[in-house]
Amino acid sequence: MSSVLTRYPQWQQKVIEAMKKPLFDITYCPEVVEVFDQFGLLAGRVHGCFSYECTRKIEEESEFIAWMLDGELAVADSEVLLNRLQLLEKVIYEIIL
């Protein structure tokens, strides 16, 4: 578990809970995609056509990024802590090789 998330217990708990869940099916297409950091919502997209984002002050630097798909944690990244996306997993594997 990342030391970054120990400072954000609510996110740490979300990662722990999501690790128990299966990968998303490779054909899964979410209706709502949202991106968060420790300060809250950064951006989102609904039905692939309506987008929204929040502004931040320059000193509010993200320590981690969490991707939520239809309200479920899919990827938590400060050092790729969690990745429930099979397609992304395959792409990362191919890049490494």
Phi and psi in radians as a Rosetta constraint file:
Dihedral C 1 N 2 CA 2 C 2 CIRCULARHARMONIC -1.180 0.35
Dihedral N 2 CA 2 C 2 N 3 CIRCULARHARMONIC 2.432 0.35
Dihedral C 2 N 3 CA 3 C 3 CIRCULARHARMONIC -1.141 0.35
Dihedral N 3 CA 3 C 3 N 4 CIRCULARHARMONIC -0.430 0.35
Dihedral C 3 N 4 CA 4 C 4 CIRCULARHARMONIC -1.055 0.35
Dihedral N 4 CA 4 C 4 N 5 CIRCULARHARMONIC -0.794 0.35
Dihedral C 4 N 5 CA 5 C 5 CIRCULARHARMONIC -1.237 0.35
Dihedral N 5 CA 5 C 5 N 6 CIRCULARHARMONIC -0.319 0.35
Dihedral C 5 N 6 CA 6 C 6 CIRCULARHARMONIC -1.121 0.35
Dihedral N 6 CA 6 C 6 N 7 CIRCULARHARMONIC -0.387 0.35
Dihedral C 6 N 7 CA 7 C 7 CIRCULARHARMONIC -1.438 0.35
Dihedral N 7 CA 7 C 7 N 8 CIRCULARHARMONIC -0.166 0.35
Dihedral C 7 N 8 CA 8 C 8 CIRCULARHARMONIC -2.286 0.35
Dihedral N 8 CA 8 C 8 N 9 CIRCULARHARMONIC 1.334 0.35
Dihedral C 8 N 9 CA 9 C 9 CIRCULARHARMONIC -1.008 0.35
Dihedral N 9 CA 9 C 9 N 10 CIRCULARHARMONIC -0.552 0.35
Dihedral C 9 N 10 CA 10 C 10 CIRCULARHARMONIC -1.139 0.35
Dihedral N 10 CA 10 C 10 N 11 CIRCULARHARMONIC -0.653 0.35
Dihedral C 10 N 11 CA 11 C 11 CIRCULARHARMONIC -1.321 0.35
Dihedral N 11 CA 11 C 11 N 12 CIRCULARHARMONIC -0.648 0.35
Dihedral C 11 N 12 CA 12 C 12 CIRCULARHARMONIC -1.029 0.35
Dihedral N 12 CA 12 C 12 N 13 CIRCULARHARMONIC -0.754 0.35
Dihedral C 12 N 13 CA 13 C 13 CIRCULARHARMONIC -1.130 0.35
Dihedral N 13 CA 13 C 13 N 14 CIRCULARHARMONIC -0.684 0.35
Dihedral C 13 N 14 CA 14 C 14 CIRCULARHARMONIC -1.086 0.35
Dihedral N 14 CA 14 C 14 N 15 CIRCULARHARMONIC -0.698 0.35
Dihedral C 14 N 15 CA 15 C 15 CIRCULARHARMONIC -1.137 0.35
Dihedral N 15 CA 15 C 15 N 16 CIRCULARHARMONIC -0.797 0.35
Dihedral C 15 N 16 CA 16 C 16 CIRCULARHARMONIC -1.025 0.35
Dihedral N 16 CA 16 C 16 N 17 CIRCULARHARMONIC -0.795 0.35
Dihedral C 16 N 17 CA 17 C 17 CIRCULARHARMONIC -1.143 0.35
Dihedral N 17 CA 17 C 17 N 18 CIRCULARHARMONIC -0.714 0.35
Dihedral C 17 N 18 CA 18 C 18 CIRCULARHARMONIC -1.201 0.35
Dihedral N 18 CA 18 C 18 N 19 CIRCULARHARMONIC -0.515 0.35
Dihedral C 18 N 19 CA 19 C 19 CIRCULARHARMONIC -1.123 0.35
Dihedral N 19 CA 19 C 19 N 20 CIRCULARHARMONIC -0.386 0.35
Dihedral C 19 N 20 CA 20 C 20 CIRCULARHARMONIC -1.466 0.35
Dihedral N 20 CA 20 C 20 N 21 CIRCULARHARMONIC -0.208 0.35
Dihedral C 20 N 21 CA 21 C 21 CIRCULARHARMONIC -1.598 0.35
Dihedral N 21 CA 21 C 21 N 22 CIRCULARHARMONIC 2.724 0.35
Dihedral C 21 N 22 CA 22 C 22 CIRCULARHARMONIC -1.264 0.35
Dihedral N 22 CA 22 C 22 N 23 CIRCULARHARMONIC 2.894 0.35
Dihedral C 22 N 23 CA 23 C 23 CIRCULARHARMONIC -1.111 0.35
Dihedral N 23 CA 23 C 23 N 24 CIRCULARHARMONIC 2.687 0.35
Dihedral C 23 N 24 CA 24 C 24 CIRCULARHARMONIC -1.224 0.35
Dihedral N 24 CA 24 C 24 N 25 CIRCULARHARMONIC 2.523 0.35
Dihedral C 24 N 25 CA 25 C 25 CIRCULARHARMONIC -1.071 0.35
Dihedral N 25 CA 25 C 25 N 26 CIRCULARHARMONIC 2.536 0.35
Dihedral C 25 N 26 CA 26 C 26 CIRCULARHARMONIC -1.095 0.35
Dihedral N 26 CA 26 C 26 N 27 CIRCULARHARMONIC -0.378 0.35
Dihedral C 26 N 27 CA 27 C 27 CIRCULARHARMONIC -1.646 0.35
Dihedral N 27 CA 27 C 27 N 28 CIRCULARHARMONIC 0.000 0.35
Dihedral C 27 N 28 CA 28 C 28 CIRCULARHARMONIC -1.089 0.35
Dihedral N 28 CA 28 C 28 N 29 CIRCULARHARMONIC 2.309 0.35
Dihedral C 28 N 29 CA 29 C 29 CIRCULARHARMONIC -2.262 0.35
Dihedral N 29 CA 29 C 29 N 30 CIRCULARHARMONIC 1.786 0.35
Dihedral C 29 N 30 CA 30 C 30 CIRCULARHARMONIC -1.205 0.35
Dihedral N 30 CA 30 C 30 N 31 CIRCULARHARMONIC 2.628 0.35
Dihedral C 30 N 31 CA 31 C 31 CIRCULARHARMONIC -1.473 0.35
Dihedral N 31 CA 31 C 31 N 32 CIRCULARHARMONIC -0.593 0.35
Dihedral C 31 N 32 CA 32 C 32 CIRCULARHARMONIC -2.210 0.35
Dihedral N 32 CA 32 C 32 N 33 CIRCULARHARMONIC 2.206 0.35
Dihedral C 32 N 33 CA 33 C 33 CIRCULARHARMONIC -2.093 0.35
Dihedral N 33 CA 33 C 33 N 34 CIRCULARHARMONIC 2.193 0.35
Dihedral C 33 N 34 CA 34 C 34 CIRCULARHARMONIC -2.293 0.35
Dihedral N 34 CA 34 C 34 N 35 CIRCULARHARMONIC 2.548 0.35
Dihedral C 34 N 35 CA 35 C 35 CIRCULARHARMONIC -2.102 0.35
Dihedral N 35 CA 35 C 35 N 36 CIRCULARHARMONIC 2.251 0.35
Dihedral C 35 N 36 CA 36 C 36 CIRCULARHARMONIC -2.173 0.35
Dihedral N 36 CA 36 C 36 N 37 CIRCULARHARMONIC 2.786 0.35
Dihedral C 36 N 37 CA 37 C 37 CIRCULARHARMONIC -2.335 0.35
Dihedral N 37 CA 37 C 37 N 38 CIRCULARHARMONIC -2.915 0.35
Dihedral C 37 N 38 CA 38 C 38 CIRCULARHARMONIC -1.136 0.35
Dihedral N 38 CA 38 C 38 N 39 CIRCULARHARMONIC -0.328 0.35
Dihedral C 38 N 39 CA 39 C 39 CIRCULARHARMONIC -1.562 0.35
Dihedral N 39 CA 39 C 39 N 40 CIRCULARHARMONIC -0.286 0.35
Dihedral C 39 N 40 CA 40 C 40 CIRCULARHARMONIC 2.273 0.35
Dihedral N 40 CA 40 C 40 N 41 CIRCULARHARMONIC -2.671 0.35
Dihedral C 40 N 41 CA 41 C 41 CIRCULARHARMONIC -1.161 0.35
Dihedral N 41 CA 41 C 41 N 42 CIRCULARHARMONIC 2.305 0.35
Dihedral C 41 N 42 CA 42 C 42 CIRCULARHARMONIC -1.757 0.35
Dihedral N 42 CA 42 C 42 N 43 CIRCULARHARMONIC -0.833 0.35
Dihedral C 42 N 43 CA 43 C 43 CIRCULARHARMONIC -2.820 0.35
Dihedral N 43 CA 43 C 43 N 44 CIRCULARHARMONIC 2.847 0.35
Dihedral C 43 N 44 CA 44 C 44 CIRCULARHARMONIC -2.743 0.35
Dihedral N 44 CA 44 C 44 N 45 CIRCULARHARMONIC 2.902 0.35
Dihedral C 44 N 45 CA 45 C 45 CIRCULARHARMONIC -2.583 0.35
Dihedral N 45 CA 45 C 45 N 46 CIRCULARHARMONIC 2.332 0.35
Dihedral C 45 N 46 CA 46 C 46 CIRCULARHARMONIC -2.032 0.35
Dihedral N 46 CA 46 C 46 N 47 CIRCULARHARMONIC 2.270 0.35
Dihedral C 46 N 47 CA 47 C 47 CIRCULARHARMONIC 0.926 0.35
Dihedral N 47 CA 47 C 47 N 48 CIRCULARHARMONIC 0.460 0.35
Dihedral C 47 N 48 CA 48 C 48 CIRCULARHARMONIC 1.170 0.35
Dihedral N 48 CA 48 C 48 N 49 CIRCULARHARMONIC 0.173 0.35
Dihedral C 48 N 49 CA 49 C 49 CIRCULARHARMONIC -2.353 0.35
Dihedral N 49 CA 49 C 49 N 50 CIRCULARHARMONIC -0.437 0.35
Dihedral C 49 N 50 CA 50 C 50 CIRCULARHARMONIC -1.900 0.35
Dihedral N 50 CA 50 C 50 N 51 CIRCULARHARMONIC 2.040 0.35
Dihedral C 50 N 51 CA 51 C 51 CIRCULARHARMONIC -1.996 0.35
Dihedral N 51 CA 51 C 51 N 52 CIRCULARHARMONIC 2.646 0.35
Dihedral C 51 N 52 CA 52 C 52 CIRCULARHARMONIC -2.569 0.35
Dihedral N 52 CA 52 C 52 N 53 CIRCULARHARMONIC 2.684 0.35
Dihedral C 52 N 53 CA 53 C 53 CIRCULARHARMONIC -2.637 0.35
Dihedral N 53 CA 53 C 53 N 54 CIRCULARHARMONIC 2.784 0.35
Dihedral C 53 N 54 CA 54 C 54 CIRCULARHARMONIC -1.949 0.35
Dihedral N 54 CA 54 C 54 N 55 CIRCULARHARMONIC 2.648 0.35
Dihedral C 54 N 55 CA 55 C 55 CIRCULARHARMONIC -1.692 0.35
Dihedral N 55 CA 55 C 55 N 56 CIRCULARHARMONIC 2.695 0.35
Dihedral C 55 N 56 CA 56 C 56 CIRCULARHARMONIC -2.336 0.35
Dihedral N 56 CA 56 C 56 N 57 CIRCULARHARMONIC 2.705 0.35
Dihedral C 56 N 57 CA 57 C 57 CIRCULARHARMONIC -1.351 0.35
Dihedral N 57 CA 57 C 57 N 58 CIRCULARHARMONIC 2.656 0.35
Dihedral C 57 N 58 CA 58 C 58 CIRCULARHARMONIC -1.035 0.35
Dihedral N 58 CA 58 C 58 N 59 CIRCULARHARMONIC -0.534 0.35
Dihedral C 58 N 59 CA 59 C 59 CIRCULARHARMONIC -1.371 0.35
Dihedral N 59 CA 59 C 59 N 60 CIRCULARHARMONIC -0.136 0.35
Dihedral C 59 N 60 CA 60 C 60 CIRCULARHARMONIC -1.586 0.35
Dihedral N 60 CA 60 C 60 N 61 CIRCULARHARMONIC 1.231 0.35
Dihedral C 60 N 61 CA 61 C 61 CIRCULARHARMONIC -1.401 0.35
Dihedral N 61 CA 61 C 61 N 62 CIRCULARHARMONIC 2.361 0.35
Dihedral C 61 N 62 CA 62 C 62 CIRCULARHARMONIC -1.210 0.35
Dihedral N 62 CA 62 C 62 N 63 CIRCULARHARMONIC 2.292 0.35
Dihedral C 62 N 63 CA 63 C 63 CIRCULARHARMONIC -1.639 0.35
Dihedral N 63 CA 63 C 63 N 64 CIRCULARHARMONIC -0.406 0.35
Dihedral C 63 N 64 CA 64 C 64 CIRCULARHARMONIC -2.708 0.35
Dihedral N 64 CA 64 C 64 N 65 CIRCULARHARMONIC 2.858 0.35
Dihedral C 64 N 65 CA 65 C 65 CIRCULARHARMONIC -2.209 0.35
Dihedral N 65 CA 65 C 65 N 66 CIRCULARHARMONIC 2.350 0.35
Dihedral C 65 N 66 CA 66 C 66 CIRCULARHARMONIC -2.180 0.35
Dihedral N 66 CA 66 C 66 N 67 CIRCULARHARMONIC 2.237 0.35
Dihedral C 66 N 67 CA 67 C 67 CIRCULARHARMONIC -1.796 0.35
Dihedral N 67 CA 67 C 67 N 68 CIRCULARHARMONIC 2.170 0.35
Dihedral C 67 N 68 CA 68 C 68 CIRCULARHARMONIC -1.933 0.35
Dihedral N 68 CA 68 C 68 N 69 CIRCULARHARMONIC 2.278 0.35
Dihedral C 68 N 69 CA 69 C 69 CIRCULARHARMONIC -1.996 0.35
Dihedral N 69 CA 69 C 69 N 70 CIRCULARHARMONIC 2.038 0.35
Dihedral C 69 N 70 CA 70 C 70 CIRCULARHARMONIC 0.854 0.35
Dihedral N 70 CA 70 C 70 N 71 CIRCULARHARMONIC 0.716 0.35
Dihedral C 70 N 71 CA 71 C 71 CIRCULARHARMONIC 1.454 0.35
Dihedral N 71 CA 71 C 71 N 72 CIRCULARHARMONIC 0.022 0.35
Dihedral C 71 N 72 CA 72 C 72 CIRCULARHARMONIC -1.925 0.35
Dihedral N 72 CA 72 C 72 N 73 CIRCULARHARMONIC 2.367 0.35
Dihedral C 72 N 73 CA 73 C 73 CIRCULARHARMONIC -1.154 0.35
Dihedral N 73 CA 73 C 73 N 74 CIRCULARHARMONIC 2.183 0.35
Dihedral C 73 N 74 CA 74 C 74 CIRCULARHARMONIC -1.940 0.35
Dihedral N 74 CA 74 C 74 N 75 CIRCULARHARMONIC -0.747 0.35
Dihedral C 74 N 75 CA 75 C 75 CIRCULARHARMONIC -2.448 0.35
Dihedral N 75 CA 75 C 75 N 76 CIRCULARHARMONIC 2.300 0.35
Dihedral C 75 N 76 CA 76 C 76 CIRCULARHARMONIC -2.151 0.35
Dihedral N 76 CA 76 C 76 N 77 CIRCULARHARMONIC 2.140 0.35
Dihedral C 76 N 77 CA 77 C 77 CIRCULARHARMONIC -2.279 0.35
Dihedral N 77 CA 77 C 77 N 78 CIRCULARHARMONIC 1.909 0.35
Dihedral C 77 N 78 CA 78 C 78 CIRCULARHARMONIC -2.221 0.35
Dihedral N 78 CA 78 C 78 N 79 CIRCULARHARMONIC -0.386 0.35
Dihedral C 78 N 79 CA 79 C 79 CIRCULARHARMONIC -2.724 0.35
Dihedral N 79 CA 79 C 79 N 80 CIRCULARHARMONIC 0.678 0.35
Dihedral C 79 N 80 CA 80 C 80 CIRCULARHARMONIC 0.808 0.35
Dihedral N 80 CA 80 C 80 N 81 CIRCULARHARMONIC 1.273 0.35
Dihedral C 80 N 81 CA 81 C 81 CIRCULARHARMONIC -1.297 0.35
Dihedral N 81 CA 81 C 81 N 82 CIRCULARHARMONIC -0.641 0.35
Dihedral C 81 N 82 CA 82 C 82 CIRCULARHARMONIC -2.553 0.35
Dihedral N 82 CA 82 C 82 N 83 CIRCULARHARMONIC 2.360 0.35
Dihedral C 82 N 83 CA 83 C 83 CIRCULARHARMONIC -2.525 0.35
Dihedral N 83 CA 83 C 83 N 84 CIRCULARHARMONIC 1.826 0.35
Dihedral C 83 N 84 CA 84 C 84 CIRCULARHARMONIC -1.728 0.35
Dihedral N 84 CA 84 C 84 N 85 CIRCULARHARMONIC 0.187 0.35
Dihedral C 84 N 85 CA 85 C 85 CIRCULARHARMONIC -1.728 0.35
Dihedral N 85 CA 85 C 85 N 86 CIRCULARHARMONIC 1.965 0.35
Dihedral C 85 N 86 CA 86 C 86 CIRCULARHARMONIC -1.097 0.35
Dihedral N 86 CA 86 C 86 N 87 CIRCULARHARMONIC -0.699 0.35
Dihedral C 86 N 87 CA 87 C 87 CIRCULARHARMONIC -1.107 0.35
Dihedral N 87 CA 87 C 87 N 88 CIRCULARHARMONIC -0.816 0.35
Dihedral C 87 N 88 CA 88 C 88 CIRCULARHARMONIC -1.092 0.35
Dihedral N 88 CA 88 C 88 N 89 CIRCULARHARMONIC -0.688 0.35
Dihedral C 88 N 89 CA 89 C 89 CIRCULARHARMONIC -1.048 0.35
Dihedral N 89 CA 89 C 89 N 90 CIRCULARHARMONIC -0.756 0.35
Dihedral C 89 N 90 CA 90 C 90 CIRCULARHARMONIC -1.131 0.35
Dihedral N 90 CA 90 C 90 N 91 CIRCULARHARMONIC -0.751 0.35
Dihedral C 90 N 91 CA 91 C 91 CIRCULARHARMONIC -1.111 0.35
Dihedral N 91 CA 91 C 91 N 92 CIRCULARHARMONIC -0.779 0.35
Dihedral C 91 N 92 CA 92 C 92 CIRCULARHARMONIC -1.067 0.35
Dihedral N 92 CA 92 C 92 N 93 CIRCULARHARMONIC -0.769 0.35
Dihedral C 92 N 93 CA 93 C 93 CIRCULARHARMONIC -1.048 0.35
Dihedral N 93 CA 93 C 93 N 94 CIRCULARHARMONIC -0.771 0.35
Dihedral C 93 N 94 CA 94 C 94 CIRCULARHARMONIC -1.165 0.35
Dihedral N 94 CA 94 C 94 N 95 CIRCULARHARMONIC -0.607 0.35
Dihedral C 94 N 95 CA 95 C 95 CIRCULARHARMONIC -1.155 0.35
Dihedral N 95 CA 95 C 95 N 96 CIRCULARHARMONIC -0.720 0.35
Dihedral C 95 N 96 CA 96 C 96 CIRCULARHARMONIC -1.112 0.35
Dihedral N 96 CA 96 C 96 N 97 CIRCULARHARMONIC -0.718 0.35
